[in-house]
Amino acid sequence: MQARILLGLALALFGGTVQAGDGAAQPEQYICVANRLSGFEYKDETKLWGPMHSRSDRKYAITAVTDRDVRYTVTDVDQNTALGFCKAGFDEAGRLYCDLIGGELKLNKHNGRFLLSHLVGYYDVGSSPDITDETSDMPLIEIGKCSRF
């Protein structure tokens, strides 16, 4: 959660702007819907970290921006939170690589599949008094499909 707040502030300060305006073409945009989630969660009853698997319906928007240092932004649609950015556009094979605070998102525009990793949590327990097993983020990986709109 703290990582998302920091990224939102960084993007606001960075000044990436979405392509828009009167008469301008709409920016290239993808909506990505996760369908499976796997990771590790802390179990209060056992006081241990263990595997977690579930369905997911989280939605992400990947939107082209007009900024010389960033080509796309990644946003959590439901929380309206900036999660990261993609420095380069799609490569010749149709793959997009995006940096998220604490993870990354990869998209293949030819098959629409995406993979999102959130690798904050677990290892940083005890690095400050506020981060305990009970309050730590869960490291996870989500998979799903994206489509252009």
Backbone hydrogen bonds in HBPLUS format (Angstrom, degrees):
<---DONOR---> <-ACCEPTOR-->    atom                        ^
c    i                          cat <-CA-CA->   ^        H-A-AA   ^      H-
h    n   atom  resd res      DA  || num        DHA   H-A  angle D-A-AA Bond
n    s   type  num  typ     dist DA aas  dist angle  dist       angle   num
A0005-ILE N   A0001-MET O   3.24 MM   4  6.59 157.2  2.29 152.3 157.9     1
A0006-LEU N   A0002-GLN O   3.04 MM   4  6.30 164.8  2.07 152.3 156.1     2
A0007-LEU N   A0003-ALA O   2.99 MM   4  6.18 157.5  2.04 147.8 153.9     3
A0008-GLY N   A0004-ARG O   2.97 MM   4  6.15 160.2  2.01 147.7 153.0     4
A0009-LEU N   A0005-ILE O   3.06 MM   4  6.34 158.2  2.11 151.4 156.7     5
A0010-ALA N   A0006-LEU O   2.90 MM   4  6.13 155.4  1.96 146.7 154.1     6
A0011-LEU N   A0007-LEU O   2.85 MM   4  6.09 164.0  1.88 158.7 161.5     7
A0012-ALA N   A0008-GLY O   3.02 MM   4  6.16 152.5  2.10 141.3 149.3     8
A0013-LEU N   A0009-LEU O   2.94 MM   4  6.16 159.2  1.98 150.2 155.4     9
A0014-PHE N   A0010-ALA O   2.77 MM   4  5.84 147.8  1.87 144.8 155.1    10
A0015-GLY N   A0011-LEU O   3.06 MM   4  6.18 145.9  2.18 142.3 148.3    11
A0066-THR N   A0017-THR O   2.96 MM  49  5.90 155.0  2.02 167.1 175.3    12
A0024-ALA N   A0021-GLY O   3.21 MM   3  5.26 161.3  2.25 113.5 118.1    13
A0064-ALA N   A0028-GLU O   2.84 MM  36  5.30 161.4  1.88 168.0 170.4    14
A0149-PHE N   A0029-GLN O   2.93 MM 120  5.82 162.8  1.96 148.7 152.0    15
A0030-TYR N   A0062-ILE O   2.82 MM  32  5.05 153.8  1.88 145.1 153.9    16
A0062-ILE N   A0030-TYR O   2.89 MM  32  5.05 162.3  1.92 146.0 150.8    17
A0031-ILE N   A0147-SER O   2.90 MM 116  5.58 161.9  1.94 160.0 160.1    18
A0147-SER N   A0031-ILE O   2.95 MM 116  5.58 150.1  2.04 144.2 152.1    19
A0032-CYS N   A0060-TYR O   2.74 MM  28  4.98 168.4  1.75 158.3 160.5    20
A0060-TYR N   A0032-CYS O   2.77 MM  28  4.98 157.3  1.82 146.0 153.5    21
A0033-VAL N   A0145-LYS O   2.84 MM 112  5.62 163.4  1.87 162.7 159.5    22
A0145-LYS N   A0033-VAL O   3.12 MM 112  5.62 145.6  2.25 151.2 145.6    23
A0034-ALA N   A0058-ARG O   2.89 MM  24  5.40 167.8  1.90 164.4 167.3    24
A0035-ASN N   A0143-ILE O   2.84 MM 108  6.20 165.7  1.86 155.7 154.0    25
A0056-SER N   A0035-ASN O   3.22 MM  21  4.63 151.1  2.31  96.9  98.8    26
A0036-ARG N   A0143-ILE O   3.41 MM 107  5.55 166.4  2.43 146.4 146.7    27
A0143-ILE N   A0036-ARG O   3.08 MM 107  5.55 156.8  2.14 147.0 150.7    28
A0037-LEU N   A0054-SER O   2.87 MM  17  5.29 144.4  1.99 166.0 163.4    29
A0054-SER N   A0037-LEU O   2.89 MM  17  5.29 156.3  1.95 153.1 156.2    30
A0038-SER N   A0141-ILE O   2.97 MM 103  5.47 162.3  2.00 156.8 162.6    31
A0141-ILE N   A0038-SER O   2.76 MM 103  5.47 153.5  1.83 164.4 173.5    32
A0039-GLY N   A0052-MET O   2.87 MM  13  5.22 147.4  1.98 152.0 156.9    33
A0052-MET N   A0039-GLY O   2.83 MM  13  5.22 142.2  1.97 143.5 139.4    34
A0040-PHE N   A0139-PRO O   3.04 MM  99  5.82 151.7  2.12 163.5 169.4    35
A0041-GLU N   A0050-GLY O   2.89 MM   9  5.60 157.5  1.94 160.3 164.0    36
A0050-GLY N   A0041-GLU O   2.90 MM   9  5.60 160.4  1.94 151.8 155.4    37
A0043-LYS N   A0048-LEU O   2.88 MM   5  5.60 170.9  1.89 152.4 155.1    38
A0047-LYS N   A0043-LYS O   2.73 MM   4  5.55 135.2  1.93 152.4 167.1    39
A0077-VAL N   A0059-LYS O   2.91 MM  18  5.43 153.8  1.98 134.3 141.0    40
A0061-ALA N   A0075-THR O   2.86 MM  14  5.15 157.0  1.91 145.6 153.4    41
A0075-THR N   A0061-ALA O   2.89 MM  14  5.15 154.7  1.96 147.9 155.6    42
A0063-THR N   A0073-THR O   2.99 MM  10  5.36 153.8  2.07 146.2 154.1    43
A0073-THR N   A0063-THR O   2.85 MM  10  5.36 150.1  1.94 144.0 152.1    44
A0065-VAL N   A0071-ARG O   2.94 MM   6  5.54 156.8  2.00 133.3 135.6    45
A0071-ARG N   A0086-CYS O   2.84 MM  15  5.75 161.0  1.87 158.6 164.2    46
A0072-TYR N   A0086-CYS O   3.29 MM  14  4.99 156.9  2.35 135.1 139.4    47
A0086-CYS N   A0072-TYR O   2.83 MM  14  4.99 157.7  1.88 142.2 142.4    48
A0074-VAL N   A0084-GLY O   2.95 MM  10  5.12 159.8  1.99 133.2 130.0    49
A0083-LEU N   A0074-VAL O   2.78 MM   9  5.49 172.6  1.79 150.6 152.0    50
A0084-GLY N   A0074-VAL O   3.36 MM  10  5.12 150.6  2.45 136.6 134.1    51
A0076-ASP N   A0081-THR O   2.80 MM   5  5.16 164.9  1.83 155.4 155.9    52
A0080-ASN N   A0076-ASP O   2.77 MM   4  5.46 116.0  2.18 140.8 157.4    53
A0081-THR N   A0076-ASP O   3.21 MM   5  5.16 146.8  2.33 133.9 141.7    54
A0080-ASN N   A0077-VAL O   3.33 MM   3  4.95 143.3  2.48  90.5 100.8    55
A0085-PHE N   A0099-ASP O   2.98 MM  14  5.55 148.4  2.08 155.3 159.3    56
A0099-ASP N   A0085-PHE O   2.78 MM  14  5.55 144.1  1.91 171.2 163.3    57
A0091-ASP N   A0095-ARG O   2.86 MM   4  5.41 157.3  1.91 145.9 151.0    58
A0094-GLY N   A0091-ASP O   2.89 MM   3  5.29 164.3  1.92 119.3 122.9    59
A0109-LYS N   A0094-GLY O   2.85 MM  15  5.43 161.4  1.89 165.7 161.4    60
A0096-LEU N   A0107-LEU O   2.80 MM  11  5.11 152.2  1.88 150.3 158.3    61
A0107-LEU N   A0096-LEU O   3.01 MM  11  5.11 156.8  2.06 144.0 150.1    62
A0098-CYS N   A0105-LEU O   2.84 MM   7  5.05 158.3  1.89 163.4 165.3    63
A0105-LEU N   A0098-CYS O   3.00 MM   7  5.05 156.9  2.06 135.1 141.0    64
A0100-LEU N   A0103-GLY O   2.99 MM   3  4.89 160.3  2.03 130.0 126.2    65
A0103-GLY N   A0100-LEU O   3.00 MM   3  4.89 165.8  2.02 123.3 119.5    66
A0119-LEU N   A0102-GLY O   2.48 MM  17  5.24 150.6  1.56 165.8 172.6    67
A0104-GLU N   A0117-SER O   3.18 MM  13  5.38 137.1  2.38 123.7 134.9    68
A0117-SER N   A0104-GLU O   2.83 MM  13  5.38 166.1  1.85 161.2 166.1    69
A0106-LYS N   A0115-LEU O   2.87 MM   9  5.27 155.9  1.92 151.2 159.3    70
A0115-LEU N   A0106-LYS O   2.92 MM   9  5.27 150.6  2.01 148.4 156.6    71
A0108-ASN N   A0113-ARG O   3.01 MM   5  5.63 161.6  2.05 164.3 170.3    72
A0112-GLY N   A0108-ASN O   2.78 MM   4  5.52 129.8  2.03 147.8 163.6    73
A0146-CYS N   A0112-GLY O   2.52 MM  34  4.78 150.0  1.60 141.4 152.8    74
A0114-PHE N   A0144-GLY O   2.97 MM  30  5.53 154.6  2.04 141.2 141.6    75
A0144-GLY N   A0114-PHE O   3.27 MM  30  5.53 145.2  2.40 144.7 144.2    76
A0116-LEU N   A0142-GLU O   2.94 MM  26  5.12 166.3  1.95 146.9 150.4    77
A0142-GLU N   A0116-LEU O   2.80 MM  26  5.12 160.8  1.84 150.8 157.5    78
A0118-HIS N   A0140-LEU O   2.87 MM  22  5.23 165.0  1.89 156.8 155.6    79
A0140-LEU N   A0118-HIS O   2.86 MM  22  5.23 155.4  1.92 141.0 149.3    80
A0123-TYR N   A0121-GLY O   2.69 MM   2  5.74 130.8  1.93 116.1 100.2    81
A0125-VAL N   A0122-TYR O   3.36 MM   3  5.67 169.0  2.37 112.6 114.8    82
A0127-SER N   A0124-ASP O   3.02 MM   3  5.44 161.6  2.05 135.0 134.9    83
A0126-GLY N   A0131-ILE O   2.92 MM   5  5.67 163.0  1.95 144.5 148.9    84
A0131-ILE N   A0128-SER O   3.15 MM   3  5.58 157.2  2.20 113.8 120.1    85
A0135-THR N   A0132-THR O   3.13 MM   3  5.18 130.5  2.39  98.2 110.9    86
A0136-SER N   A0132-THR O   2.86 MM   4  5.72 129.2  2.12 153.8 164.9    87
